[in-house]
């Protein structure tokens, strides 16, 4: 009678979905990451093979083989897929955005409400605003409105930040809802007439004058 030696065989099959870790990137939603403007150069890594992690079969970036810890630089939306030998996979999207938001044009002066907004290839995350030399506040909307009230008169500054952290250049607009102040004048005079109005917020841009009640107004620019 022959005796066959029996050797134990260890079979390991981890069917969990694979995961990895991004460096220099921030998570903005489930499995969606964005480069951090303060760090740039996002990269991806995954655990080495061990008894507690699923075995990785392939990692691809935009359909091409991806090397662990390689910097991802292509601007736009990149798709990274990590797959296991068990057939499980996880898909990540990495948004690379180096482009600053675009401000909507503002008037230099206005007596109407100021509406500031900005656009971006990706989403706007914050709108920053301040009056005069005060500190900036922000809203998480993609726009901000300053109502036309006397209390809001002054110069307002705005800039936008996108989800990647890129910021636009600051723009400003001066709100002035108060009419210029006319100087005190005599009703009759035998001297030259000098009309010199003032405006504390935006200044006087033009002076209109006419002779007689029925004449047309002419204009002089200050």
C-alpha positions in Angstrom: 0.0 0.0 0.0 1.4 3.4 -0.9 0.9 6.4 1.3 0.5 9.9 -0.2 1.8 12.8 1.8 -0.9 15.5 2.3 0.1 19.1 2.3 -2.2 21.9 3.4 -3.1 24.5 0.8 -4.0 28.0 1.9 -6.5 29.7 -0.4 -7.1 33.4 0.2 -9.7 35.4 -1.7 -10.5 38.9 -0.5 -13.6 40.1 -2.3 -13.6 43.6 -0.8 -13.6 46.6 -3.1 -10.0 48.0 -3.4 -9.1 51.4 -2.1 -6.1 53.7 -2.2 -4.9 57.1 -1.0 -4.5 60.4 -2.7 -1.7 62.8 -1.8 -1.9 66.5 -2.4 -5.6 66.3 -3.2 -8.8 67.0 -1.3 -12.0 65.0 -1.5 -15.0 67.0 -2.8 -17.5 64.2 -3.0 -17.7 60.4 -2.9 -14.7 59.1 -4.9 -14.1 62.5 -6.5 -11.0 64.4 -5.6 -9.5 67.7 -6.7 -6.0 69.1 -6.7 -5.2 71.4 -3.8 -4.1 74.8 -5.1 -1.6 75.1 -2.2 0.1 71.7 -3.0 -0.6 70.8 -6.6 0.7 67.5 -8.1 -1.8 65.0 -6.8 -0.7 61.3 -6.8 -2.3 57.9 -5.9 -1.0 54.9 -3.9 -2.4 51.6 -2.6 -1.4 49.1 0.0 1.2 46.5 -0.7 0.0 42.9 -0.8 -0.7 41.4 2.6 -3.2 39.1 4.2 -5.7 41.9 5.1 -5.9 43.7 1.8 -7.3 42.5 -1.6 -4.7 41.7 -4.2 -4.4 44.5 -6.8 -4.5 43.3 -10.4 -4.3 46.6 -12.3 -4.5 50.4 -11.8 -5.2 52.6 -14.8 -5.5 56.3 -15.4 -7.6 57.4 -18.3 -7.3 53.8 -19.7 -3.5 53.6 -19.4 -1.4 51.7 -16.8 -0.7 53.9 -13.8 2.5 53.7 -11.7 2.1 54.1 -8.0 2.7 57.6 -6.7 3.1 59.1 -10.2 2.0 62.7 -10.4 -1.3 63.4 -12.2 -1.0 66.6 -14.2 -3.5 66.6 -17.0 -6.0 69.4 -16.5 -9.6 68.3 -16.6 -11.4 65.3 -15.3 -9.1 62.2 -15.0 -10.5 58.7 -14.3 -8.5 56.3 -12.2 -9.6 52.6 -11.8 -8.1 50.2 -9.3 -9.0 46.5 -9.8 -8.4 43.3 -7.9 -7.7 39.7 -9.0 -11.2 38.9 -7.6 -12.8 41.2 -10.2 -13.7 44.0 -7.9 -12.9 47.6 -8.9 -13.2 51.1 -7.6 -13.3 54.2 -9.8 -12.0 57.6 -8.8 -12.3 60.9 -10.6 -9.6 63.5 -10.1 -10.3 67.0 -11.3 -7.1 69.0 -12.2 -7.9 72.7 -12.4 -5.2 75.3 -12.7 -7.5 78.0 -14.2 -8.7 80.9 -12.1 -12.4 81.9 -12.1 -13.6 84.6 -14.5 -15.2 87.7 -12.9 -18.3 89.2 -14.5 -17.7 92.8 -15.4 -18.7 95.5 -12.9 -19.2 99.2 -13.4 -16.8 101.5 -11.6 -19.6 103.5 -10.1 -23.3 102.8 -9.7 -26.4 104.0 -7.8 -28.1 100.6 -8.3 -27.6 97.3 -6.5 -24.2 95.6 -7.2 -24.5 92.1 -8.5 -21.2 90.2 -8.5 -20.8 86.7 -9.9 -18.0 84.5 -11.4 -17.8 81.5 -13.7 -15.4 78.6 -13.8 -14.8 75.4 -15.8 -15.7 73.7 -12.5 -17.8 74.9 -9.6 -17.4 78.1 -7.7 -16.9 77.3 -4.0 -16.9 80.8 -2.4 -17.5 84.4 -3.2 -15.5 86.8 -1.1 -16.6 90.4 -0.5 -15.8 93.4 1.7 -16.6 97.0 2.0 -13.7 99.5 2.0 -10.7 98.3 3.9 -12.6 95.8 6.1 -12.1 92.1 6.4 -13.3 89.8 3.6 -16.4 87.7 4.3 -17.6 85.0 2.0 -20.7 83.2 0.8 -20.8 79.7 -0.6 -23.1 80.8 -3.4 -21.7 81.7 -6.9 -22.9 85.3 -6.6 -23.3 88.1 -4.1 -25.6 91.2 -4.2 -25.1 94.5 -2.4 -28.5 96.2 -2.0 -28.7 99.9 -3.0 -29.0 101.6 0.4 -27.3 104.6 1.9 -25.8 102.3 4.6 -24.1 100.3 1.8 -22.5 103.3 0.1 -18.8 102.9 -0.5 -16.4 100.8 -2.5 -17.0 97.1 -2.5 -14.4 94.5 -3.4 -15.1 91.0 -4.7 -13.2 87.9 -5.8 -14.1 84.2 -6.4 -12.6 80.8 -5.4 -13.3 77.6 -7.3 -13.4 74.1 -5.9 -9.7 73.6 -6.6 -8.7 76.7 -4.6 -7.9 78.9 -7.6 -8.8 82.5 -6.9 -9.7 85.3 -9.3 -8.2 88.8 -9.2 -10.2 91.2 -7.0 -12.6 93.7 -8.7 -14.4 96.6 -7.2 -17.4 98.9 -7.6 -18.4 102.0 -5.7 -22.1 102.3 -4.7 -23.4 105.9 -4.3 -27.1 106.4 -3.7 -26.7 110.1 -2.5 -27.0 113.0 -4.9 -24.3 115.6 -5.0 -24.5 118.6 -2.7 -25.0 122.0 -4.4 -23.1 124.9 -3.0 -24.8 127.8 -1.3 -25.4 130.6 -3.9 -26.9 134.1 -3.9 -30.0 134.5 -6.1 -28.6 137.7 -7.6 -25.0 138.8 -8.1 -22.9 141.2 -10.1 -19.9 138.9 -9.9 -18.9 135.8 -11.8 -21.1 132.8 -11.0 -19.1 129.8 -9.7 -21.0 126.6 -9.3 -19.0 123.9 -7.5 -21.0 121.0 -6.2 -19.4 118.2 -4.1 -20.0 114.5 -3.6 -18.2 112.6 -0.8 -18.6 109.0 -2.1 -18.0 109.0 -5.9 -17.2 112.6 -6.8 -18.9 114.8 -9.4 -18.5 113.5 -12.9 -20.4 116.3 -14.9 -22.1 119.6 -14.4 -25.1 120.6 -16.4 -26.0 124.3 -16.9 -28.3 126.5 -19.0 -29.4 130.1 -19.4 -33.1 130.9 -18.9 -35.9 128.5 -18.1 -36.5 127.3 -21.7 -32.9 126.7 -22.9 -31.3 123.3 -23.3 -28.8 122.1 -20.8 -25.1 122.0 -21.7 -22.5 119.8 -20.0 -19.1 120.3 -18.6 -17.0 117.4 -17.3 -15.3 117.9 -14.0 
